[in-house]
Amino acid sequence: MTIEDDKLFTVRQVQEFLGESESAVRKRLQRGELPYIKISSAVRIRKSDLEKWLEARTIRSEALWTK
């Protein structure tokens, strides 16, 4: 793991990256869908965890588009 993999994002940065509202990202965090780190009262999301989370939700099949 590199330092770049360990980069920490704020909720706002994740919100902007995903194109979701801040409240939607916070709900994902509260439900435990998105892994995070708590530093004092600050919530941070590790880049490598966000990439894994996105990869797990990536649909690679073209079957949906061929029907």
Buried (B, 14 or more C-beta within 10 A) or exposed (E): EEEEEEBBBBBEBBBEBBEBEEEEBBEBBEEEEBBBEEEEEEBBBBBBBBEEBEEEEEEEEEEEEEE
